[in-house]
């Protein structure tokens, strides 16, 4: 439980710190957040709260998807790549 909270807090702080250096036209597409834990948990609730605030401030929809059957390193593998020839290091 403590590890999830720390992970979510680090994610939130990174998102908030990166905001001032964002380009003017970013984000131009909906934002996808993959939570590798079951729905209703601390990580899921925190990701949805952060996503809601990001939607309000950036004007782009934020999609939060839970992936409880995957660990944190393989959860991004579930999303299709925007580039068919792209490779992933996970």
PDB file of N, CA, C and O in Angstrom, chain B, residues numbered from 101:
ATOM      1  N   UNK B 101       0.828  -1.187   0.000  1.00  0.00           N
ATOM      2  CA  UNK B 101       0.000   0.000   0.000  1.00  0.00           C
ATOM      3  C   UNK B 101       0.875   1.255   0.000  1.00  0.00           C
ATOM      4  O   UNK B 101       0.617   2.199  -0.747  1.00  0.00           O
ATOM      5  N   UNK B 102       1.908   1.259   0.840  1.00  0.00           N
ATOM      6  CA  UNK B 102       2.803   2.413   0.912  1.00  0.00           C
ATOM      7  C   UNK B 102       3.548   2.591  -0.404  1.00  0.00           C
ATOM      8  O   UNK B 102       3.769   3.720  -0.843  1.00  0.00           O
ATOM      9  N   UNK B 103       3.932   1.504  -1.029  1.00  0.00           N
ATOM     10  CA  UNK B 103       4.661   1.571  -2.297  1.00  0.00           C
ATOM     11  C   UNK B 103       3.780   2.161  -3.397  1.00  0.00           C
ATOM     12  O   UNK B 103       4.256   2.936  -4.227  1.00  0.00           O
ATOM     13  N   UNK B 104       2.509   1.800  -3.404  1.00  0.00           N
ATOM     14  CA  UNK B 104       1.582   2.354  -4.399  1.00  0.00           C
ATOM     15  C   UNK B 104       1.434   3.856  -4.218  1.00  0.00           C
ATOM     16  O   UNK B 104       1.418   4.611  -5.191  1.00  0.00           O
ATOM     17  N   UNK B 105       1.326   4.284  -2.964  1.00  0.00           N
ATOM     18  CA  UNK B 105       1.161   5.704  -2.691  1.00  0.00           C
ATOM     19  C   UNK B 105       2.392   6.487  -3.126  1.00  0.00           C
ATOM     20  O   UNK B 105       2.278   7.561  -3.717  1.00  0.00           O
ATOM     21  N   UNK B 106       3.558   5.947  -2.831  1.00  0.00           N
ATOM     22  CA  UNK B 106       4.799   6.621  -3.224  1.00  0.00           C
ATOM     23  C   UNK B 106       4.889   6.698  -4.743  1.00  0.00           C
ATOM     24  O   UNK B 106       5.262   7.735  -5.292  1.00  0.00           O
ATOM     25  N   UNK B 107       4.548   5.604  -5.426  1.00  0.00           N
ATOM     26  CA  UNK B 107       4.579   5.606  -6.886  1.00  0.00           C
ATOM     27  C   UNK B 107       3.629   6.642  -7.459  1.00  0.00           C
ATOM     28  O   UNK B 107       3.981   7.376  -8.383  1.00  0.00           O
ATOM     29  N   UNK B 108       2.437   6.698  -6.915  1.00  0.00           N
ATOM     30  CA  UNK B 108       1.450   7.660  -7.404  1.00  0.00           C
ATOM     31  C   UNK B 108       1.884   9.092  -7.094  1.00  0.00           C
ATOM     32  O   UNK B 108       1.672   9.992  -7.907  1.00  0.00           O
ATOM     33  N   UNK B 109       2.486   9.306  -5.934  1.00  0.00           N
ATOM     34  CA  UNK B 109       2.948  10.648  -5.575  1.00  0.00           C
ATOM     35  C   UNK B 109       4.081  11.098  -6.498  1.00  0.00           C
ATOM     36  O   UNK B 109       4.133  12.261  -6.900  1.00  0.00           O
ATOM     37  N   UNK B 110       4.978  10.185  -6.830  1.00  0.00           N
ATOM     38  CA  UNK B 110       6.065  10.520  -7.752  1.00  0.00           C
ATOM     39  C   UNK B 110       5.501  10.849  -9.129  1.00  0.00           C
ATOM     40  O   UNK B 110       5.932  11.809  -9.768  1.00  0.00           O
ATOM     41  N   UNK B 111       4.538  10.050  -9.583  1.00  0.00           N
ATOM     42  CA  UNK B 111       3.902  10.312 -10.877  1.00  0.00           C
ATOM     43  C   UNK B 111       3.231  11.679 -10.889  1.00  0.00           C
ATOM     44  O   UNK B 111       3.357  12.432 -11.855  1.00  0.00           O
ATOM     45  N   UNK B 112       2.527  11.993  -9.823  1.00  0.00           N
ATOM     46  CA  UNK B 112       1.834  13.281  -9.753  1.00  0.00           C
ATOM     47  C   UNK B 112       2.819  14.436  -9.738  1.00  0.00           C
ATOM     48  O   UNK B 112       2.605  15.441 -10.416  1.00  0.00           O
ATOM     49  N   UNK B 113       3.891  14.307  -8.975  1.00  0.00           N
ATOM     50  CA  UNK B 113       4.862  15.401  -8.920  1.00  0.00           C
ATOM     51  C   UNK B 113       5.582  15.577 -10.249  1.00  0.00           C
ATOM     52  O   UNK B 113       5.885  16.704 -10.642  1.00  0.00           O
ATOM     53  N   UNK B 114       5.862  14.479 -10.947  1.00  0.00           N
ATOM     54  CA  UNK B 114       6.498  14.592 -12.259  1.00  0.00           C
ATOM     55  C   UNK B 114       5.572  15.287 -13.247  1.00  0.00           C
ATOM     56  O   UNK B 114       6.019  16.106 -14.050  1.00  0.00           O
ATOM     57  N   UNK B 115       4.301  14.966 -13.191  1.00  0.00           N
ATOM     58  CA  UNK B 115       3.343  15.605 -14.092  1.00  0.00           C
ATOM     59  C   UNK B 115       3.223  17.096 -13.807  1.00  0.00           C
ATOM     60  O   UNK B 115       3.135  17.905 -14.732  1.00  0.00           O
ATOM     61  N   UNK B 116       3.219  17.457 -12.532  1.00  0.00           N
ATOM     62  CA  UNK B 116       3.103  18.874 -12.184  1.00  0.00           C
ATOM     63  C   UNK B 116       4.372  19.647 -12.491  1.00  0.00           C
ATOM     64  O   UNK B 116       4.301  20.814 -12.876  1.00  0.00           O
ATOM     65  N   UNK B 117       5.533  19.026 -12.329  1.00  0.00           N
ATOM     66  CA  UNK B 117       6.786  19.712 -12.620  1.00  0.00           C
ATOM     67  C   UNK B 117       7.011  19.878 -14.115  1.00  0.00           C
ATOM     68  O   UNK B 117       7.661  20.837 -14.531  1.00  0.00           O
ATOM     69  N   UNK B 118       6.499  18.983 -14.919  1.00  0.00           N
ATOM     70  CA  UNK B 118       6.687  19.060 -16.366  1.00  0.00           C
ATOM     71  C   UNK B 118       5.740  20.071 -17.016  1.00  0.00           C
ATOM     72  O   UNK B 118       5.948  20.443 -18.171  1.00  0.00           O
ATOM     73  N   UNK B 119       4.736  20.508 -16.324  1.00  0.00           N
ATOM     74  CA  UNK B 119       3.728  21.392 -16.901  1.00  0.00           C
ATOM     75  C   UNK B 119       4.291  22.707 -17.438  1.00  0.00           C
ATOM     76  O   UNK B 119       3.910  23.088 -18.545  1.00  0.00           O
ATOM     77  N   UNK B 120       5.170  23.428 -16.736  1.00  0.00           N
ATOM     78  CA  UNK B 120       5.629  24.724 -17.259  1.00  0.00           C
ATOM     79  C   UNK B 120       6.462  24.620 -18.538  1.00  0.00           C
ATOM     80  O   UNK B 120       6.504  25.574 -19.314  1.00  0.00           O
ATOM     81  N   UNK B 121       7.115  23.502 -18.773  1.00  0.00           N
ATOM     82  CA  UNK B 121       7.968  23.377 -19.944  1.00  0.00           C
ATOM     83  C   UNK B 121       7.261  22.739 -21.132  1.00  0.00           C
ATOM     84  O   UNK B 121       7.895  22.452 -22.148  1.00  0.00           O
ATOM     85  N   UNK B 122       5.989  22.521 -21.019  1.00  0.00           N
ATOM     86  CA  UNK B 122       5.233  21.890 -22.106  1.00  0.00           C
ATOM     87  C   UNK B 122       5.116  22.856 -23.285  1.00  0.00           C
ATOM     88  O   UNK B 122       5.034  24.072 -23.110  1.00  0.00           O
ATOM     89  N   UNK B 123       5.111  22.287 -24.479  1.00  0.00           N
ATOM     90  CA  UNK B 123       4.939  23.097 -25.681  1.00  0.00           C
ATOM     91  C   UNK B 123       3.537  23.691 -25.720  1.00  0.00           C
ATOM     92  O   UNK B 123       2.632  23.205 -25.043  1.00  0.00           O
ATOM     93  N   UNK B 124       3.363  24.732 -26.507  1.00  0.00           N
ATOM     94  CA  UNK B 124       2.074  25.406 -26.543  1.00  0.00           C
ATOM     95  C   UNK B 124       0.969  24.537 -27.125  1.00  0.00           C
ATOM     96  O   UNK B 124      -0.185  24.665 -26.714  1.00  0.00           O
ATOM     97  N   UNK B 125       1.281  23.671 -28.056  1.00  0.00           N
ATOM     98  CA  UNK B 125       0.238  22.859 -28.671  1.00  0.00           C
ATOM     99  C   UNK B 125       0.138  21.463 -28.038  1.00  0.00           C
ATOM    100  O   UNK B 125      -0.568  20.603 -28.564  1.00  0.00           O
ATOM    101  N   UNK B 126       0.821  21.234 -26.938  1.00  0.00           N
ATOM    102  CA  UNK B 126       0.748  19.931 -26.267  1.00  0.00           C
ATOM    103  C   UNK B 126      -0.300  19.994 -25.182  1.00  0.00           C
ATOM    104  O   UNK B 126      -0.371  21.018 -24.502  1.00  0.00           O
ATOM    105  N   UNK B 127      -1.084  19.026 -24.973  1.00  0.00           N
ATOM    106  CA  UNK B 127      -1.252  17.797 -25.743  1.00  0.00           C
ATOM    107  C   UNK B 127      -2.257  18.004 -26.864  1.00  0.00           C
ATOM    108  O   UNK B 127      -3.261  18.694 -26.691  1.00  0.00           O
ATOM    109  N   UNK B 128      -1.988  17.421 -27.976  1.00  0.00           N
ATOM    110  CA  UNK B 128      -2.882  17.567 -29.112  1.00  0.00           C
ATOM    111  C   UNK B 128      -3.810  16.366 -29.261  1.00  0.00           C
ATOM    112  O   UNK B 128      -4.722  16.388 -30.088  1.00  0.00           O
ATOM    113  N   UNK B 129      -3.589  15.322 -28.471  1.00  0.00           N
ATOM    114  CA  UNK B 129      -4.417  14.114 -28.508  1.00  0.00           C
ATOM    115  C   UNK B 129      -4.847  13.761 -27.091  1.00  0.00           C
ATOM    116  O   UNK B 129      -4.268  14.269 -26.130  1.00  0.00           O
ATOM    117  N   UNK B 130      -5.853  12.898 -26.942  1.00  0.00           N
ATOM    118  CA  UNK B 130      -6.242  12.462 -25.594  1.00  0.00           C
ATOM    119  C   UNK B 130      -5.066  11.782 -24.868  1.00  0.00           C
ATOM    120  O   UNK B 130      -4.238  11.113 -25.486  1.00  0.00           O
ATOM    121  N   UNK B 131      -5.020  11.968 -23.573  1.00  0.00           N
ATOM    122  CA  UNK B 131      -3.953  11.416 -22.749  1.00  0.00           C
ATOM    123  C   UNK B 131      -4.423  10.085 -22.169  1.00  0.00           C
ATOM    124  O   UNK B 131      -5.561   9.978 -21.711  1.00  0.00           O
ATOM    125  N   UNK B 132      -3.561   9.073 -22.184  1.00  0.00           N
ATOM    126  CA  UNK B 132      -3.896   7.748 -21.672  1.00  0.00           C
ATOM    127  C   UNK B 132      -3.009   7.435 -20.474  1.00  0.00           C
ATOM    128  O   UNK B 132      -1.783   7.511 -20.557  1.00  0.00           O
ATOM    129  N   UNK B 133      -3.642   7.084 -19.363  1.00  0.00           N
ATOM    130  CA  UNK B 133      -2.918   6.673 -18.163  1.00  0.00           C
ATOM    131  C   UNK B 133      -3.259   5.213 -17.900  1.00  0.00           C
ATOM    132  O   UNK B 133      -4.432   4.862 -17.765  1.00  0.00           O
ATOM    133  N   UNK B 134      -2.237   4.359 -17.826  1.00  0.00           N
ATOM    134  CA  UNK B 134      -2.435   2.941 -17.539  1.00  0.00           C
ATOM    135  C   UNK B 134      -2.058   2.708 -16.084  1.00  0.00           C
ATOM    136  O   UNK B 134      -0.923   2.964 -15.685  1.00  0.00           O
ATOM    137  N   UNK B 135      -3.015   2.221 -15.288  1.00  0.00           N
ATOM    138  CA  UNK B 135      -2.788   1.908 -13.890  1.00  0.00           C
ATOM    139  C   UNK B 135      -2.706   0.385 -13.766  1.00  0.00           C
ATOM    140  O   UNK B 135      -3.692  -0.304 -14.026  1.00  0.00           O
ATOM    141  N   UNK B 136      -1.540  -0.152 -13.370  1.00  0.00           N
ATOM    142  CA  UNK B 136      -1.380  -1.612 -13.340  1.00  0.00           C
ATOM    143  C   UNK B 136      -1.909  -2.271 -12.075  1.00  0.00           C
ATOM    144  O   UNK B 136      -1.412  -3.323 -11.673  1.00  0.00           O
ATOM    145  N   UNK B 137      -2.905  -1.671 -11.447  1.00  0.00           N
ATOM    146  CA  UNK B 137      -3.493  -2.218 -10.230  1.00  0.00           C
ATOM    147  C   UNK B 137      -5.012  -2.279 -10.400  1.00  0.00           C
ATOM    148  O   UNK B 137      -5.554  -1.620 -11.286  1.00  0.00           O
ATOM    149  N   UNK B 138      -5.710  -3.060  -9.566  1.00  0.00           N
ATOM    150  CA  UNK B 138      -7.173  -3.188  -9.707  1.00  0.00           C
ATOM    151  C   UNK B 138      -7.912  -1.859  -9.537  1.00  0.00           C
ATOM    152  O   UNK B 138      -7.436  -0.941  -8.869  1.00  0.00           O
ATOM    153  N   UNK B 139      -9.071  -1.788 -10.154  1.00  0.00           N
ATOM    154  CA  UNK B 139      -9.905  -0.588 -10.057  1.00  0.00           C
ATOM    155  C   UNK B 139     -10.374  -0.401  -8.617  1.00  0.00           C
ATOM    156  O   UNK B 139     -10.636  -1.374  -7.910  1.00  0.00           O
ATOM    157  N   UNK B 140     -10.477   0.844  -8.194  1.00  0.00           N
ATOM    158  CA  UNK B 140     -10.949   1.158  -6.860  1.00  0.00           C
ATOM    159  C   UNK B 140      -9.840   1.269  -5.838  1.00  0.00           C
ATOM    160  O   UNK B 140     -10.091   1.675  -4.703  1.00  0.00           O
ATOM    161  N   UNK B 141      -8.621   0.920  -6.208  1.00  0.00           N
ATOM    162  CA  UNK B 141      -7.495   1.022  -5.286  1.00  0.00           C
ATOM    163  C   UNK B 141      -6.986   2.449  -5.207  1.00  0.00           C
ATOM    164  O   UNK B 141      -7.460   3.336  -5.915  1.00  0.00           O
ATOM    165  N   UNK B 142      -6.015   2.653  -4.336  1.00  0.00           N
ATOM    166  CA  UNK B 142      -5.456   3.984  -4.138  1.00  0.00           C
ATOM    167  C   UNK B 142      -4.856   4.544  -5.422  1.00  0.00           C
ATOM    168  O   UNK B 142      -5.064   5.712  -5.749  1.00  0.00           O
ATOM    169  N   UNK B 143      -4.118   3.718  -6.147  1.00  0.00           N
ATOM    170  CA  UNK B 143      -3.486   4.174  -7.389  1.00  0.00           C
ATOM    171  C   UNK B 143      -4.524   4.576  -8.422  1.00  0.00           C
ATOM    172  O   UNK B 143      -4.359   5.576  -9.121  1.00  0.00           O
ATOM    173  N   UNK B 144      -5.600   3.792  -8.520  1.00  0.00           N
ATOM    174  CA  UNK B 144      -6.655   4.083  -9.484  1.00  0.00           C
ATOM    175  C   UNK B 144      -7.363   5.389  -9.137  1.00  0.00           C
ATOM    176  O   UNK B 144      -7.589   6.230 -10.007  1.00  0.00           O
ATOM    177  N   UNK B 145      -7.707   5.552  -7.878  1.00  0.00           N
ATOM    178  CA  UNK B 145      -8.413   6.766  -7.451  1.00  0.00           C
ATOM    179  C   UNK B 145      -7.528   7.993  -7.663  1.00  0.00           C
ATOM    180  O   UNK B 145      -7.996   9.023  -8.148  1.00  0.00           O
ATOM    181  N   UNK B 146      -6.250   7.883  -7.300  1.00  0.00           N
ATOM    182  CA  UNK B 146      -5.343   9.009  -7.472  1.00  0.00           C
ATOM    183  C   UNK B 146      -5.142   9.349  -8.950  1.00  0.00           C
ATOM    184  O   UNK B 146      -5.106  10.523  -9.319  1.00  0.00           O
ATOM    185  N   UNK B 147      -5.011   8.329  -9.792  1.00  0.00           N
ATOM    186  CA  UNK B 147      -4.854   8.568 -11.236  1.00  0.00           C
ATOM    187  C   UNK B 147      -6.088   9.252 -11.808  1.00  0.00           C
ATOM    188  O   UNK B 147      -5.967  10.129 -12.663  1.00  0.00           O
ATOM    189  N   UNK B 148      -7.264   8.866 -11.353  1.00  0.00           N
ATOM    190  CA  UNK B 148      -8.485   9.495 -11.852  1.00  0.00           C
ATOM    191  C   UNK B 148      -8.610  10.942 -11.375  1.00  0.00           C
ATOM    192  O   UNK B 148      -9.073  11.801 -12.126  1.00  0.00           O
ATOM    193  N   UNK B 149      -8.203  11.218 -10.138  1.00  0.00           N
ATOM    194  CA  UNK B 149      -8.227  12.596  -9.645  1.00  0.00           C
ATOM    195  C   UNK B 149      -7.241  13.474 -10.423  1.00  0.00           C
ATOM    196  O   UNK B 149      -7.561  14.601 -10.799  1.00  0.00           O
ATOM    197  N   UNK B 150      -6.044  12.943 -10.655  1.00  0.00           N
ATOM    198  CA  UNK B 150      -5.049  13.681 -11.424  1.00  0.00           C
ATOM    199  C   UNK B 150      -5.537  13.872 -12.860  1.00  0.00           C
ATOM    200  O   UNK B 150      -5.378  14.946 -13.439  1.00  0.00           O
ATOM    201  N   UNK B 151      -6.130  12.824 -13.427  1.00  0.00           N
ATOM    202  CA  UNK B 151      -6.660  12.914 -14.782  1.00  0.00           C
ATOM    203  C   UNK B 151      -7.752  13.961 -14.914  1.00  0.00           C
ATOM    204  O   UNK B 151      -7.825  14.667 -15.920  1.00  0.00           O
ATOM    205  N   UNK B 152      -8.597  14.061 -13.903  1.00  0.00           N
ATOM    206  CA  UNK B 152      -9.671  15.056 -13.931  1.00  0.00           C
ATOM    207  C   UNK B 152      -9.084  16.471 -13.918  1.00  0.00           C
ATOM    208  O   UNK B 152      -9.533  17.337 -14.669  1.00  0.00           O
ATOM    209  N   UNK B 153      -8.094  16.702 -13.076  1.00  0.00           N
ATOM    210  CA  UNK B 153      -7.459  18.025 -13.016  1.00  0.00           C
ATOM    211  C   UNK B 153      -6.712  18.341 -14.312  1.00  0.00           C
ATOM    212  O   UNK B 153      -6.716  19.482 -14.775  1.00  0.00           O
ATOM    213  N   UNK B 154      -6.074  17.326 -14.892  1.00  0.00           N
ATOM    214  CA  UNK B 154      -5.377  17.532 -16.161  1.00  0.00           C
ATOM    215  C   UNK B 154      -6.369  17.888 -17.267  1.00  0.00           C
ATOM    216  O   UNK B 154      -6.082  18.745 -18.102  1.00  0.00           O
ATOM    217  N   UNK B 155      -7.529  17.238 -17.278  1.00  0.00           N
ATOM    218  CA  UNK B 155      -8.557  17.538 -18.269  1.00  0.00           C
ATOM    219  C   UNK B 155      -9.030  18.985 -18.128  1.00  0.00           C
ATOM    220  O   UNK B 155      -9.206  19.689 -19.122  1.00  0.00           O
ATOM    221  N   UNK B 156      -9.233  19.417 -16.887  1.00  0.00           N
ATOM    222  CA  UNK B 156      -9.694  20.790 -16.656  1.00  0.00           C
ATOM    223  C   UNK B 156      -8.658  21.827 -17.076  1.00  0.00           C
ATOM    224  O   UNK B 156      -9.007  22.853 -17.660  1.00  0.00           O
ATOM    225  N   UNK B 157      -7.390  21.565 -16.783  1.00  0.00           N
ATOM    226  CA  UNK B 157      -6.367  22.576 -17.071  1.00  0.00           C
ATOM    227  C   UNK B 157      -5.881  22.543 -18.523  1.00  0.00           C
ATOM    228  O   UNK B 157      -5.555  23.593 -19.076  1.00  0.00           O
ATOM    229  N   UNK B 158      -5.825  21.376 -19.147  1.00  0.00           N
ATOM    230  CA  UNK B 158      -5.303  21.266 -20.501  1.00  0.00           C
ATOM    231  C   UNK B 158      -6.381  21.249 -21.566  1.00  0.00           C
ATOM    232  O   UNK B 158      -6.095  21.517 -22.733  1.00  0.00           O
ATOM    233  N   UNK B 159      -7.613  20.942 -21.193  1.00  0.00           N
ATOM    234  CA  UNK B 159      -8.692  20.917 -22.172  1.00  0.00           C
ATOM    235  C   UNK B 159      -8.690  19.692 -23.068  1.00  0.00           C
ATOM    236  O   UNK B 159      -9.381  19.681 -24.087  1.00  0.00           O
ATOM    237  N   UNK B 160      -7.939  18.669 -22.721  1.00  0.00           N
ATOM    238  CA  UNK B 160      -7.907  17.410 -23.469  1.00  0.00           C
ATOM    239  C   UNK B 160      -8.418  16.296 -22.567  1.00  0.00           C
ATOM    240  O   UNK B 160      -8.137  16.293 -21.369  1.00  0.00           O
ATOM    241  N   UNK B 161      -9.166  15.350 -23.131  1.00  0.00           N
ATOM    242  CA  UNK B 161      -9.650  14.245 -22.288  1.00  0.00           C
ATOM    243  C   UNK B 161      -8.509  13.345 -21.817  1.00  0.00           C
ATOM    244  O   UNK B 161      -7.546  13.102 -22.546  1.00  0.00           O
ATOM    245  N   UNK B 162      -8.639  12.862 -20.590  1.00  0.00           N
ATOM    246  CA  UNK B 162      -7.671  11.941 -20.013  1.00  0.00           C
ATOM    247  C   UNK B 162      -8.384  10.620 -19.758  1.00  0.00           C
ATOM    248  O   UNK B 162      -9.401  10.583 -19.065  1.00  0.00           O
ATOM    249  N   UNK B 163      -7.854   9.537 -20.318  1.00  0.00           N
ATOM    250  CA  UNK B 163      -8.434   8.206 -20.174  1.00  0.00           C
ATOM    251  C   UNK B 163      -7.589   7.424 -19.181  1.00  0.00           C
ATOM    252  O   UNK B 163      -6.382   7.274 -19.371  1.00  0.00           O
ATOM    253  N   UNK B 164      -8.223   6.924 -18.118  1.00  0.00           N
ATOM    254  CA  UNK B 164      -7.533   6.097 -17.136  1.00  0.00           C
ATOM    255  C   UNK B 164      -8.016   4.668 -17.312  1.00  0.00           C
ATOM    256  O   UNK B 164      -9.212   4.383 -17.245  1.00  0.00           O
ATOM    257  N   UNK B 165      -7.063   3.780 -17.538  1.00  0.00           N
ATOM    258  CA  UNK B 165      -7.404   2.372 -17.747  1.00  0.00           C
ATOM    259  C   UNK B 165      -6.670   1.522 -16.717  1.00  0.00           C
ATOM    260  O   UNK B 165      -5.453   1.635 -16.565  1.00  0.00           O
ATOM    261  N   UNK B 166      -7.407   0.675 -16.015  1.00  0.00           N
ATOM    262  CA  UNK B 166      -6.773  -0.225 -15.062  1.00  0.00           C
ATOM    263  C   UNK B 166      -6.408  -1.521 -15.762  1.00  0.00           C
ATOM    264  O   UNK B 166      -7.104  -1.975 -16.670  1.00  0.00           O
ATOM    265  N   UNK B 167      -5.310  -2.103 -15.327  1.00  0.00           N
ATOM    266  CA  UNK B 167      -4.809  -3.322 -15.924  1.00  0.00           C
ATOM    267  C   UNK B 167      -4.315  -4.232 -14.796  1.00  0.00           C
ATOM    268  O   UNK B 167      -3.109  -4.436 -14.656  1.00  0.00           O
ATOM    269  N   UNK B 168      -5.234  -4.780 -13.990  1.00  0.00           N
ATOM    270  CA  UNK B 168      -4.834  -5.503 -12.784  1.00  0.00           C
ATOM    271  C   UNK B 168      -4.096  -6.813 -13.035  1.00  0.00           C
ATOM    272  O   UNK B 168      -3.440  -7.325 -12.128  1.00  0.00           O
ATOM    273  N   UNK B 169      -4.184  -7.361 -14.228  1.00  0.00           N
ATOM    274  CA  UNK B 169      -3.540  -8.635 -14.499  1.00  0.00           C
ATOM    275  C   UNK B 169      -2.103  -8.461 -14.969  1.00  0.00           C
ATOM    276  O   UNK B 169      -1.442  -9.442 -15.309  1.00  0.00           O
ATOM    277  N   UNK B 170      -1.620  -7.248 -14.991  1.00  0.00           N
ATOM    278  CA  UNK B 170      -0.257  -6.959 -15.441  1.00  0.00           C
ATOM    279  C   UNK B 170       0.529  -6.290 -14.323  1.00  0.00           C
ATOM    280  O   UNK B 170      -0.044  -5.641 -13.448  1.00  0.00           O
ATOM    281  N   UNK B 171       1.826  -6.452 -14.361  1.00  0.00           N
ATOM    282  CA  UNK B 171       2.684  -5.740 -13.428  1.00  0.00           C
ATOM    283  C   UNK B 171       3.017  -4.386 -14.024  1.00  0.00           C
ATOM    284  O   UNK B 171       2.711  -4.123 -15.187  1.00  0.00           O
ATOM    285  N   UNK B 172       3.638  -3.533 -13.239  1.00  0.00           N
ATOM    286  CA  UNK B 172       3.875  -2.151 -13.668  1.00  0.00           C
ATOM    287  C   UNK B 172       4.720  -2.055 -14.928  1.00  0.00           C
ATOM    288  O   UNK B 172       4.539  -1.124 -15.712  1.00  0.00           O
ATOM    289  N   UNK B 173       5.633  -2.985 -15.141  1.00  0.00           N
ATOM    290  CA  UNK B 173       6.506  -2.870 -16.308  1.00  0.00           C
ATOM    291  C   UNK B 173       5.841  -3.334 -17.596  1.00  0.00           C
ATOM    292  O   UNK B 173       6.257  -2.926 -18.681  1.00  0.00           O
ATOM    293  N   UNK B 174       4.823  -4.175 -17.503  1.00  0.00           N
ATOM    294  CA  UNK B 174       4.213  -4.683 -18.727  1.00  0.00           C
ATOM    295  C   UNK B 174       2.849  -4.070 -19.022  1.00  0.00           C
ATOM    296  O   UNK B 174       2.264  -4.370 -20.063  1.00  0.00           O
ATOM    297  N   UNK B 175       2.331  -3.235 -18.156  1.00  0.00           N
ATOM    298  CA  UNK B 175       1.026  -2.627 -18.399  1.00  0.00           C
ATOM    299  C   UNK B 175       0.997  -1.789 -19.675  1.00  0.00           C
ATOM    300  O   UNK B 175       0.001  -1.852 -20.395  1.00  0.00           O
ATOM    301  N   UNK B 176       2.037  -1.004 -19.999  1.00  0.00           N
ATOM    302  CA  UNK B 176       1.998  -0.231 -21.244  1.00  0.00           C
ATOM    303  C   UNK B 176       1.943  -1.099 -22.493  1.00  0.00           C
ATOM    304  O   UNK B 176       1.543  -0.615 -23.552  1.00  0.00           O
ATOM    305  N   UNK B 177       2.327  -2.345 -22.401  1.00  0.00           N
ATOM    306  CA  UNK B 177       2.307  -3.228 -23.564  1.00  0.00           C
ATOM    307  C   UNK B 177       0.883  -3.501 -24.046  1.00  0.00           C
ATOM    308  O   UNK B 177       0.692  -3.917 -25.189  1.00  0.00           O
ATOM    309  N   UNK B 178      -0.108  -3.276 -23.202  1.00  0.00           N
ATOM    310  CA  UNK B 178      -1.499  -3.548 -23.570  1.00  0.00           C
ATOM    311  C   UNK B 178      -2.055  -2.504 -24.528  1.00  0.00           C
ATOM    312  O   UNK B 178      -3.013  -2.786 -25.248  1.00  0.00           O
ATOM    313  N   UNK B 179      -1.476  -1.300 -24.554  1.00  0.00           N
ATOM    314  CA  UNK B 179      -1.955  -0.255 -25.446  1.00  0.00           C
ATOM    315  C   UNK B 179      -1.322  -0.447 -26.810  1.00  0.00           C
ATOM    316  O   UNK B 179      -0.122  -0.709 -26.893  1.00  0.00           O
ATOM    317  N   UNK B 180      -2.083  -0.327 -27.870  1.00  0.00           N
ATOM    318  CA  UNK B 180      -1.498  -0.447 -29.205  1.00  0.00           C
ATOM    319  C   UNK B 180      -0.542   0.710 -29.478  1.00  0.00           C
ATOM    320  O   UNK B 180      -0.772   1.841 -29.049  1.00  0.00           O
ATOM    321  N   UNK B 181       0.496   0.414 -30.177  1.00  0.00           N
ATOM    322  CA  UNK B 181       1.492   1.428 -30.506  1.00  0.00           C
ATOM    323  C   UNK B 181       0.941   2.348 -31.599  1.00  0.00           C
ATOM    324  O   UNK B 181       0.282   1.876 -32.525  1.00  0.00           O
ATOM    325  N   UNK B 182       1.208   3.669 -31.500  1.00  0.00           N
ATOM    326  CA  UNK B 182       0.750   4.573 -32.559  1.00  0.00           C
ATOM    327  C   UNK B 182       1.512   4.351 -33.864  1.00  0.00           C
ATOM    328  O   UNK B 182       1.044   4.723 -34.940  1.00  0.00           O
ATOM    329  N   UNK B 183       2.687   3.743 -33.753  1.00  0.00           N
ATOM    330  CA  UNK B 183       3.516   3.472 -34.917  1.00  0.00           C
ATOM    331  C   UNK B 183       3.678   1.949 -35.038  1.00  0.00           C
ATOM    332  O   UNK B 183       4.280   1.339 -34.155  1.00  0.00           O
ATOM    333  N   UNK B 184       3.167   1.325 -36.091  1.00  0.00           N
ATOM    334  CA  UNK B 184       3.216  -0.130 -36.209  1.00  0.00           C
ATOM    335  C   UNK B 184       4.623  -0.714 -36.159  1.00  0.00           C
ATOM    336  O   UNK B 184       4.796  -1.846 -35.708  1.00  0.00           O
ATOM    337  N   UNK B 185       5.622   0.022 -36.607  1.00  0.00           N
ATOM    338  CA  UNK B 185       6.973  -0.509 -36.644  1.00  0.00           C
ATOM    339  C   UNK B 185       7.768  -0.179 -35.378  1.00  0.00           C
ATOM    340  O   UNK B 185       8.939  -0.545 -35.268  1.00  0.00           O
ATOM    341  N   UNK B 186       7.141   0.509 -34.428  1.00  0.00           N
ATOM    342  CA  UNK B 186       7.838   0.900 -33.199  1.00  0.00           C
ATOM    343  C   UNK B 186       8.088  -0.323 -32.331  1.00  0.00           C
ATOM    344  O   UNK B 186       7.279  -1.250 -32.300  1.00  0.00           O
ATOM    345  N   UNK B 187       9.197  -0.317 -31.636  1.00  0.00           N
ATOM    346  CA  UNK B 187       9.515  -1.394 -30.698  1.00  0.00           C
ATOM    347  C   UNK B 187       9.490  -0.850 -29.301  1.00  0.00           C
ATOM    348  O   UNK B 187       9.681   0.346 -29.082  1.00  0.00           O
ATOM    349  N   UNK B 188       9.254  -1.726 -28.353  1.00  0.00           N
ATOM    350  CA  UNK B 188       9.204  -1.336 -26.946  1.00  0.00           C
ATOM    351  C   UNK B 188      10.314  -2.042 -26.211  1.00  0.00           C
ATOM    352  O   UNK B 188      10.674  -3.173 -26.538  1.00  0.00           O
ATOM    353  N   UNK B 189      10.849  -1.377 -25.224  1.00  0.00           N
ATOM    354  CA  UNK B 189      11.946  -1.958 -24.471  1.00  0.00           C
ATOM    355  C   UNK B 189      11.469  -2.766 -23.271  1.00  0.00           C
ATOM    356  O   UNK B 189      12.284  -3.382 -22.584  1.00  0.00           O
ATOM    357  N   UNK B 190      10.174  -2.776 -23.005  1.00  0.00           N
ATOM    358  CA  UNK B 190       9.641  -3.501 -21.846  1.00  0.00           C
ATOM    359  C   UNK B 190       9.673  -5.002 -22.086  1.00  0.00           C
ATOM    360  O   UNK B 190       9.264  -5.774 -21.220  1.00  0.00           O
TER     361      UNK B 190
END
